[in-house]
Amino acid sequence: MALLPSIQPAGIPVRIKFDMFFDRAGVAAGISKAKRAGLYKAGSVVMQAARRSIRKMGAARPKLKVEKVYSKMALQEIVKLQGATAERLGVLRDSRGRFLVGSGGISSRDGLITETDRQRVRELLFEMKYKPPSAPGNPPHTHGAQAQLRRSITYDYDASTESVVIGGFMRGIEKLVSLHEFGGSQKMAPWAWVPDKFGRGYSGIIGWWAVGRAPRSRRWTPLTAMKPRHFIYPARPYMRPALKKSVDAGKISEAFGNSFTMTGRPGT
């Protein structure tokens, strides 16, 4: 097992060559069927472990239940809805405190919102606006709707060592993959979020992108009044812990069955 050069300290980021995947004839002819199957499963195990360790936050989160109830409303509008109470929703109890048959339960509906749902919306708005990072030493968070960092993690076959290579590749910001794993600094340029033609959307929000890279959405515009600055990234490893966790849990040996003997440990 190995890690992609793109997340090695001071390594040169590389693009994954998809013509080297296991389903290509050139690879299949070079290694045994048993080893190919084992490497494929082992790569998938570590990839999934690494992806799951990166927590989805803000726009990357699955939609809240209350968002589906009020699908045509913005979060800022939902959070301002009138509070749902037992009296407003007709939830009645008898003298022993039991719900009466057919009275239903408290939920966010009919233009009302429960305090639990309101708090969840507030937390989501906070995450979307401030994009809080994970604690140093823990896997990073992913905030974008595309969960780009999580999705970038993949694996490939290295013919020179007959091993599977695992890691992340983020087009245009390859260095960030390494920064998260090992820590370091990155020069970032400021961008401002522009509300849509109806005046909706966040105002006064500043996003930072690596110098030379632009955000995908056209709602962002360069903030020339502010100078680029260097951001310090504490180490938030996610690849090595995923590899170690998979080995310690016996997932790698399970992938190979009884055909091979595993030697060495991650990081050695």
N, C-alpha and C positions, 0 to 999 in steps of 0.2 A: 504494500500500500504506500502511496505517496501523496503529496500535496502539490497542486498546480504551481508552477513557477510564479504565477501572478500573485501568490500570497506568501512567497518566501521573502525573508528580509533582504532589502536592497535588490530584489530580483527584477527582471525585465518582464512586464506583463506580456502574455502571449494569447493569441486567439486560439480557441479550441478548433481543431480540424475535424469536422464531422465526417470526413471520408475515412477516418480511422475508427469509427464505431464498430461494435461487434458484429453487426449484421452485414458488414461489407465482406466480400469474398476474400480480399487480400488479407484481412485479419483472421478470418475463419480458417484459412489454409495454413497459417503459421503456428497455431497453438492447438492443443488437443481440445476435443469437445467438452471434456470434464472441466478442464481449467478455464475455458472460455465461459462456461456456465457459472462457475464459482466466482470468477472475477466480475461478471455482470451483476450477480446477486450482491456481492460485497460492495461494489460501487454504489448500487442502489440503496443499500442499508445505510451507509455513511452519508450519502447525499440527503436522504430523507431525515436522518437525525439532525444534520446541520440546518436544514430548512426549518424543521419544527422548532429548533432552539431560538430562531429569530422571531421575536414576538411582533405580531401585527398591531399597529397603533393608528389612531386617527382615520384617515381616508382608506387605509389598508384593511381596517376591520370589516367583518361581515356586517351587513345592514342590521340595525337594531329592529326589534319587533315593532316598536312604536313608529319607526320610519316607514315600515310597510303599511301600517294602519293609515298614516297620513302621508302617502306617497307623493302627493302633489304640493306638499308644504316644505319650505326650507327649515333646517334645524333651528334657526333663530326664531322662526314663527312657532314651531312646535313647542319649544321651551316656554313660550309665553301663554300657552293655552291655560284655561281655567282649571284649577285643581279638581281631580275626581275624588269624591268622598262617598261613603256608604249612603248618605242621605240623597245625594244627587243621582246616584245610580240605582236607587231603589233596593239596596241590599239590606234586608231586614233579618233580625235575629229574634228568636223566641226568648222567654224568660230565663232559659238555661244557657243562653249565648249561642245556640245552634242556628245556622243559617236556615231560613224558611225555604221550603221546597219551591223551586222556580224563581227564587229571588236573584239568582245569578251571583257573580263575584265582581269585585272591583277591578276594572281594567281601563286602559286608555282607549276611549272611543267616544263617538258622538260629540266631538269638539272638546273633550276633557282629557286630562292627562294625570296619571298617578304620580305621586312624589318620587317613587322609585324610578319610573321612566324618565321623569324630569332630571333626576340626578345623573342618570346614564347619558342623557343628551348633553348635559353640562360638561361631563367628563370628556365626551367625544369632541365637543367644540373646543375645549381646552387643548386636547391632544392635536387637533387639526391646526390650531392657531400657533401653539408654541413648540410643537414637535419635541416633547421631552425625550432626552436620550436615556439609554439604559445606564445602570450603575457601572462604573469602570470595573473590568474584570469579568463582566457578564456579556453574553451575546448581544449584539446591537439590536435596536428596534428597526422596523421598516415602516415608513409612514406613507409612502406613495400608494395610490390606488392600484398600481400594477405590481406592488411588492417586488420591485426590481431586484433587490439584493437576494432575496429568497429564491427567486426564479432563476437567477444567474448561476446558482450552484449546480454543477453537473459533474460528469466523470467521463474519462476517455481511456483508451488502451495505449500503453507505452510499449511499442514493439522492442525497443532496445533493452528493456529490463523485464519484459513479459509481466507487467504489473498494471493495475488500474490507477489512473491519476485523477484526483478529486479536488475540486475547488471552485471558485467563483470567477466570472468574467463579466464586468459591467462596461459595455461599450462606451468609450469617451471618458470614463472616469475610472480606469483600471486601477489607479493608485489607491482609490478609496477601499478597494477590497483588501489591500495590504494594510492600510491604515487601521482598519477595524481590527484586524487580526493581531497586529504587532504594535500599534500606536505610532504616532509621528505628527507631522504638521502638513497642512495643505493651504495654499493661497486661494481664497475664495472671493468672488465678486458679488456685490449686492444687486438684487432685483426687487422691484415693487410690484405688488398685485393690483391690477386695475379692475374695478367693478365693471359689470356688463352694462349694456346700453340702458337697462332699466334701473341702474344704480344698485343692483343687488350684488352680494358678495362681500368678502371681508375688505375692509379699507385700512390702510396704514400697515399692512403686513409686509415684512421684508423677508425674502428668501435668499439663500446663499448658494451659489453654484461654483464649481471649480473654474478658475480663470481659463477662458478659451472654450467653455461649454455653455450652451444656452438651454433653458428649460423648454420642454415640449410645448406647453400651452402658450398661446399667443396673448393670454391675459397677463403675462409677466412682461415688464419692460425694464431695461437697464436703469439702475439708479446711479446716474453719473455724479450726483452731488456727494456721494460717499465713495471713499477710496476702498480698494480691495484690502483684505486683511488676512493674516494667517490664523487659521484655527488649529488648536492643539487637539489631537485625538488620543485619548487614553486607550490603552489596549483593551479591546473587547473581543477576545478570541471566541470563535465559533466552529472553526474547522478542526483544530487539534482536539478540543473537548469532544466533538462528535465522533472523531476517529477512536479516541481512547474509550469513550463510553461504549461504542459498538464492539470493540475488542474485549473489554472487561465483561460485557454482558454475554459474550459467547456468540454474538450475531455473525461475526466474520467466520469463525470456525464452522458454524452451522451452514453458511453459504457454500462452503467447500465440502461439507459432509466428512467422510472418512478418507477422502482421496489424497489430502495434503496435510502437512504438518506446519502450523503457524509458528514462526520464530520472531524474536524481537518484540519491542513495545513502541507505541507512538512516542516520538520525540527522542528516540535513542539512535 
